[in-house]
């Protein structure tokens, strides 16, 4: 944010309920889209940067309210429905905890084993409402909607991302008509931390080229 600010822009960090801000409400992707609309109501056209689940929200928002966006930047974005063995097991764990509740959560050892096997550290630390929210989000597949998004979009991806694989970013780029893909070979799921300068400079260049 400091690097982008030094280029003359005014970046604002939005605290997403349940993701970067506590909430006791169960959220759906639709609810998040309407939340983002309220946040941007006074901004006119904005550039929205979304990482992971934030990217999922930004994609859904871009399809529904394209007039609200000048450009879109996705960083290792979620949104492509996965059905591999790892994600199927993760959905199984989420569903089992939701179904059996106290029977599983009362056993600390069993709970830790299930979360570790599922690779669900974020889920382990979430409250009951956020666990249901996360389950709601991973069931959504935005792939059929990507071709409808015609906003200039920069897709930045870490080639070593194990949470949202590079193939997701490549598919998004293929389906979104006004997108460009920038791959960072040594980065994982959060290149805005590990490669902050490269990510920031790419975003600044993209914004300028597209006239913002």
C-alpha positions in Angstrom: 0.0 0.0 0.0 2.9 2.4 0.7 4.4 1.8 -2.7 1.1 2.4 -4.5 0.6 5.5 -2.4 4.0 6.8 -3.4 2.8 6.7 -7.0 0.1 9.3 -6.2 -2.8 7.0 -5.5 -4.9 6.6 -2.3 -5.2 2.9 -1.5 -7.7 1.9 1.1 -7.7 -1.4 3.0 -11.2 -2.8 3.3 -11.7 -5.0 6.3 -13.8 -7.9 5.1 -16.2 -9.4 7.7 -15.0 -12.8 8.8 -11.8 -12.5 6.7 -10.0 -9.5 8.2 -12.7 -8.4 10.6 -14.6 -10.3 13.2 -18.3 -11.1 12.6 -21.0 -13.2 14.2 -23.0 -13.4 10.9 -23.1 -16.2 8.4 -22.1 -14.7 5.0 -22.8 -15.8 1.4 -21.0 -14.6 -1.7 -24.1 -12.5 -2.6 -24.0 -10.8 0.8 -20.3 -10.0 0.3 -21.1 -8.5 -3.1 -23.7 -6.2 -1.6 -21.3 -5.3 1.3 -18.7 -4.2 -1.3 -21.3 -2.2 -3.1 -22.0 -0.2 0.0 -18.3 0.3 0.6 -17.9 1.8 -2.9 -21.0 3.8 -2.9 -19.2 7.2 -2.6 -16.2 6.2 -4.8 -17.6 6.4 -8.3 -15.5 4.0 -10.4 -12.7 2.4 -8.4 -9.9 0.0 -8.9 -10.5 -3.1 -6.7 -7.6 -5.4 -5.7 -8.7 -8.8 -4.4 -6.5 -11.6 -3.0 -7.8 -15.1 -2.5 -11.3 -14.9 -1.1 -11.2 -11.2 -1.6 -10.6 -12.0 -5.3 -13.7 -14.2 -5.3 -15.8 -11.4 -4.0 -14.3 -9.0 -6.5 -15.0 -11.3 -9.4 -18.7 -11.7 -8.4 -19.0 -8.0 -7.9 -17.4 -7.2 -11.3 -20.0 -9.3 -13.0 -23.0 -7.8 -11.2 -21.9 -4.2 -11.0 -19.4 -3.5 -13.8 -20.3 0.1 -13.9 -18.8 0.5 -10.4 -15.3 -0.6 -11.5 -12.6 1.1 -13.5 -10.2 -1.9 -13.3 -9.8 -5.1 -11.5 -6.7 -6.7 -10.0 -6.7 -10.3 -8.8 -3.9 -11.7 -6.7 -4.0 -15.6 -6.5 -7.8 -15.3 -6.5 -10.2 -17.9 -5.4 -13.4 -18.6 -7.5 -12.7 -21.7 -9.5 -14.4 -24.7 -8.1 -12.0 -27.4 -7.3 -12.8 -31.1 -7.1 -9.4 -32.7 -6.6 -8.8 -35.1 -3.7 -7.5 -32.5 -1.3 -10.4 -30.1 -1.7 -12.9 -32.9 -1.6 -11.5 -34.0 1.7 -11.6 -30.4 2.9 -15.3 -30.1 2.1 -15.8 -33.4 3.9 -14.2 -32.1 7.0 -16.2 -28.9 6.8 -19.4 -30.8 6.3 -18.6 -33.3 9.1 -17.9 -30.6 11.6 -21.1 -28.8 10.6 -23.1 -32.0 10.9 -21.8 -33.5 14.0 -20.7 -30.3 15.8 -20.0 -31.0 19.4 -19.2 -34.7 18.9 -16.2 -33.7 16.9 -15.2 -30.4 18.5 -15.4 -31.9 22.0 -12.4 -34.1 21.1 -9.5 -31.8 20.8 -7.2 -34.4 19.4 -9.6 -35.6 16.7 -10.3 -31.9 15.8 -6.6 -31.1 15.4 -6.0 -34.3 13.3 -8.9 -33.5 10.9 -8.0 -29.9 10.4 -4.3 -30.8 9.8 -5.2 -33.4 7.2 -7.5 -30.9 5.5 -4.9 -28.2 5.5 -7.5 -25.9 7.2 -5.7 -23.7 9.6 -8.0 -20.8 8.8 -11.0 -23.0 9.5 -9.6 -24.3 12.8 -9.4 -20.7 14.1 -12.8 -19.6 12.8 -15.9 -19.2 14.9 -19.1 -21.3 14.1 -20.5 -18.6 11.8 -17.3 -18.2 9.8 -17.0 -21.9 9.4 -20.4 -22.0 7.7 -19.4 -18.9 5.7 -16.2 -20.6 4.4 -18.2 -23.7 3.5 -20.7 -21.4 1.5 -17.8 -19.8 -0.4 -15.9 -22.9 -1.5 -19.1 -24.4 -3.0 -19.4 -21.5 -5.5 -17.9 -21.9 -8.9 -17.5 -18.6 -10.8 -16.0 -20.2 -13.9 -19.3 -20.0 -16.0 -19.4 -16.3 -15.2 -15.8 -15.2 -16.1 -16.5 -14.6 -19.8 -19.1 -12.0 -18.8 -16.5 -9.8 -17.0 -15.2 -7.3 -19.6 -13.4 -4.9 -17.2 -9.7 -4.5 -17.8 -8.2 -7.1 -15.3 -4.7 -7.8 -14.1 -4.2 -11.3 -12.8 -1.1 -11.8 -10.6 -0.2 -15.3 -9.6 2.5 -17.0 -7.6 3.7 -20.1 -9.5 4.2 -22.0 -6.3 0.8 -21.3 -4.9 -0.6 -24.5 -3.2 -3.9 -22.9 -2.1 -5.1 -21.7 -5.4 -3.0 -23.3 -8.2 -1.5 -21.4 -11.1 -3.9 -23.4 -13.4 -6.8 -21.4 -11.9 -5.1 -18.1 -12.8 -4.4 -19.4 -16.3 -8.0 -20.4 -16.7 -9.2 -17.0 -15.5 -6.9 -15.3 -18.0 -8.2 -17.6 -20.8 -11.9 -16.9 -20.0 -11.8 -13.2 -19.2 -11.6 -11.2 -22.5 -9.7 -8.1 -21.2 -7.3 -9.8 -18.8 -3.5 -10.0 -18.6 -1.6 -12.6 -16.6 1.6 -11.9 -14.6 3.3 -14.9 -13.1 5.9 -14.7 -10.3 7.9 -17.9 -10.5 9.2 -17.9 -6.9 6.0 -16.7 -5.2 3.4 -18.7 -3.3 -0.1 -17.8 -2.4 0.7 -14.3 -1.1 3.1 -12.5 -3.5 2.0 -9.1 -2.2 4.0 -10.0 0.9 6.9 -12.0 -0.5 7.3 -9.8 -3.7 5.7 -6.6 -2.6 7.8 -4.3 -5.0 7.2 -6.4 -8.1 3.4 -6.7 -7.4 3.1 -3.0 -6.6 5.0 -1.8 -9.6 2.9 -4.2 -11.9 -0.3 -2.8 -10.4 0.8 0.8 -10.8 1.9 0.2 -14.5 -1.4 -1.5 -15.2 -3.4 1.3 -13.7 -1.6 3.9 -15.7 -1.8 2.1 -19.0 -5.5 1.8 -18.5 -5.9 5.5 -17.9 -6.6 5.8 -14.2 
